Amino acid sequence: MKKLISITIFLFTITFFSQDHKFGLMINFENTTLKTPNGEFYVNSNGTGTIGTDDTGREFNLGIGGYGSFYIHDGLDVGVEVFYDNTSSEIENVEFSAINIVSYVDVHPFDFELYGMIGIGAGLILNEPELVYGDFKNIDFLAKIGLAYEFNAIGRLEIGGYPSITDVIDERLSRSKYYLGIKIPLNTFF
């Protein structure tokens, strides 16, 4: 976690001193769920195994925070998001509040303003629910996968997901969400 926080601080520092940078506010409209193992085991084509999971029903939540990104090379930007959100579901009577730190790469291979995003991050779980039935973890890891369309200097619309990499409750529950996000670059208005 210390390494991830150091990388985040480094990316924010570079963002503010870079000539071509953006920073601002972000809002995610999230469709969240908690995933539970279903007992099925799948063998992947490379010989590794995966344990199957089931959704526990989806609920809508809101994520709010800030972001920063900077230009590296033609068609390549690097960014970081820091946001607060809740993850809950219809069936499980458990809700996790978290501050998430996600570093990501924007790839812009087209002539129009469509971006592909991929990243990885960590969530610092702020609450431990009463109904914990397993080894609770304060930090879980998640990925970011998505597409974005940039509206010149006005803002950006994103659609994607934050799939879980690790469990919040060991071998019992993991956080997962799809999102529709809006990013407003404040540096273009000042």
VMD Tcl script that draws the C-alpha trace (Angstrom):
set ca {
  {0.00 0.00 0.00}
  {2.89 2.39 0.77}
  {4.23 1.81 -2.74}
  {0.83 2.60 -4.28}
  {0.50 5.81 -2.23}
  {4.04 6.85 -3.28}
  {3.20 6.25 -6.95}
  {-0.02 8.26 -6.55}
  {1.82 11.22 -4.98}
  {4.45 11.02 -7.72}
  {1.79 11.04 -10.46}
  {-0.05 13.99 -8.89}
  {3.25 15.93 -8.59}
  {4.15 15.32 -12.23}
  {0.62 16.23 -13.25}
  {0.86 19.69 -11.71}
  {4.29 20.44 -13.22}
  {3.62 18.93 -16.64}
  {2.85 21.30 -19.52}
  {0.00 19.18 -20.86}
  {-2.00 18.04 -17.87}
  {-5.51 17.85 -16.54}
  {-6.86 17.67 -13.03}
  {-10.33 18.03 -11.68}
  {-13.43 16.47 -10.21}
  {-14.96 13.10 -11.03}
  {-18.38 11.59 -10.38}
  {-19.18 7.92 -11.02}
  {-22.69 6.52 -11.20}
  {-21.96 2.94 -10.15}
  {-23.81 -0.34 -10.43}
  {-22.17 -2.31 -7.61}
  {-22.28 -5.89 -6.40}
  {-20.50 -8.22 -4.03}
  {-19.23 -11.43 -5.60}
  {-19.23 -14.78 -3.80}
  {-17.49 -18.01 -4.91}
  {-19.89 -20.54 -6.41}
  {-17.72 -23.66 -5.98}
  {-17.00 -24.08 -9.69}
  {-13.41 -24.37 -10.91}
  {-12.35 -23.41 -14.42}
  {-9.09 -24.34 -16.16}
  {-7.76 -21.53 -18.35}
  {-6.05 -22.08 -21.70}
  {-2.63 -21.39 -20.14}
  {-3.12 -24.16 -17.56}
  {-3.96 -21.94 -14.57}
  {-7.20 -22.29 -12.64}
  {-9.95 -19.84 -11.76}
  {-12.68 -20.15 -9.13}
  {-16.13 -19.13 -10.40}
  {-18.14 -16.37 -8.71}
  {-21.77 -15.23 -8.57}
  {-23.18 -11.72 -8.21}
  {-25.30 -11.08 -5.11}
  {-27.59 -8.62 -6.87}
  {-26.76 -5.09 -7.97}
  {-27.43 -1.70 -6.40}
  {-26.75 1.83 -7.60}
  {-24.20 3.91 -5.68}
  {-22.28 7.12 -6.23}
  {-18.52 7.60 -6.34}
  {-17.03 11.09 -5.97}
  {-13.45 12.33 -5.96}
  {-10.67 13.85 -8.02}
  {-8.29 12.89 -10.79}
  {-5.13 14.03 -12.50}
  {-3.59 12.99 -15.82}
  {-0.70 14.07 -17.98}
  {0.43 13.61 -21.55}
  {3.39 11.29 -22.11}
  {3.53 10.63 -25.84}
  {1.26 10.74 -28.89}
  {-1.83 8.78 -27.97}
  {-0.70 7.94 -24.43}
  {-1.66 9.61 -21.14}
  {-1.12 8.48 -17.56}
  {-3.51 9.33 -14.76}
  {-4.59 8.65 -11.21}
  {-8.01 8.77 -9.54}
  {-8.80 9.12 -5.85}
  {-12.46 8.69 -4.99}
  {-14.85 7.67 -2.22}
  {-17.67 5.19 -2.83}
  {-19.88 2.49 -1.35}
  {-20.22 -1.07 -2.60}
  {-23.40 -2.95 -1.75}
  {-25.76 -5.53 -3.21}
  {-29.40 -6.61 -3.05}
  {-28.91 -10.00 -1.39}
  {-25.95 -9.53 0.98}
  {-26.77 -7.26 3.92}
  {-23.24 -5.81 3.87}
  {-21.97 -2.45 2.62}
  {-18.34 -1.42 2.21}
  {-17.28 2.24 2.18}
  {-13.86 2.84 0.66}
  {-11.37 5.39 -0.56}
  {-10.00 4.06 -3.85}
  {-6.70 5.02 -5.47}
  {-6.44 3.87 -9.08}
  {-3.56 4.52 -11.49}
  {-4.42 4.11 -15.16}
  {-3.16 4.53 -18.71}
  {-5.21 6.24 -21.47}
  {-4.58 4.96 -24.98}
  {-5.77 7.16 -27.85}
  {-5.24 5.22 -31.10}
  {-7.99 6.94 -33.13}
  {-8.30 10.28 -34.95}
  {-11.31 11.24 -32.82}
  {-11.56 11.70 -29.06}
  {-12.18 8.06 -28.05}
  {-9.85 6.63 -25.38}
  {-9.29 3.14 -24.02}
  {-8.32 2.86 -20.35}
  {-6.68 0.18 -18.26}
  {-5.37 0.45 -14.72}
  {-4.89 -1.02 -11.30}
  {-5.45 0.30 -7.81}
  {-6.32 -0.32 -4.20}
  {-9.29 0.39 -2.00}
  {-8.89 1.33 1.65}
  {-12.01 -0.10 3.34}
  {-13.24 2.41 5.93}
  {-15.78 0.23 7.76}
  {-15.91 -3.34 9.02}
  {-19.49 -4.56 8.81}
  {-21.02 -6.37 11.78}
  {-21.89 -9.44 9.72}
  {-18.30 -10.41 8.89}
  {-17.98 -14.18 8.51}
  {-14.38 -14.66 7.47}
  {-10.96 -13.04 7.40}
  {-11.70 -9.32 6.82}
  {-9.11 -7.27 4.87}
  {-8.77 -3.48 5.21}
  {-7.28 -3.18 1.71}
  {-8.41 -4.84 -1.50}
  {-7.07 -4.48 -5.03}
  {-9.09 -3.70 -8.13}
  {-8.56 -3.13 -11.83}
  {-9.97 -0.46 -14.16}
  {-11.14 -1.15 -17.69}
  {-13.11 1.32 -19.78}
  {-13.73 3.62 -22.71}
  {-13.94 7.40 -22.62}
  {-15.02 10.19 -24.94}
  {-13.50 13.63 -24.42}
  {-15.57 16.76 -25.13}
  {-12.75 19.23 -25.91}
  {-12.01 21.23 -22.76}
  {-15.48 20.78 -21.26}
  {-15.10 17.32 -19.79}
  {-15.09 13.63 -20.36}
  {-17.65 10.81 -20.30}
  {-16.46 7.33 -19.31}
  {-18.04 3.88 -19.22}
  {-16.34 0.84 -17.77}
  {-15.80 -1.38 -14.78}
  {-13.73 -1.88 -11.66}
  {-13.41 -5.67 -11.36}
  {-11.97 -7.06 -8.12}
  {-8.52 -8.60 -8.00}
  {-8.57 -9.61 -4.32}
  {-11.29 -10.35 -1.76}
  {-12.50 -8.07 1.03}
  {-13.52 -11.10 3.10}
  {-11.10 -13.90 2.32}
  {-12.67 -16.46 -0.05}
  {-16.17 -15.09 0.69}
  {-16.78 -11.59 -0.75}
  {-15.15 -9.27 -3.26}
  {-16.23 -5.82 -4.52}
  {-17.08 -5.26 -8.18}
  {-18.75 -2.41 -10.09}
  {-19.68 -1.04 -13.49}
  {-19.76 2.72 -13.86}
  {-20.75 5.68 -15.96}
  {-18.39 8.53 -15.08}
  {-18.06 12.24 -15.68}
  {-14.72 14.03 -15.33}
  {-14.56 17.83 -15.27}
  {-11.04 19.31 -15.74}
  {-10.76 22.28 -13.40}
  {-7.42 23.50 -14.81}
  {-9.10 24.48 -18.09}
  {-11.39 26.92 -16.25}
  {-8.68 28.73 -14.24}
}
mol new
graphics top color blue
foreach p $ca { graphics top sphere $p radius 0.5 }
foreach p [lrange $ca 0 end-1] q [lrange $ca 1 end] { graphics top cylinder $p $q radius 0.2 }
display resetview
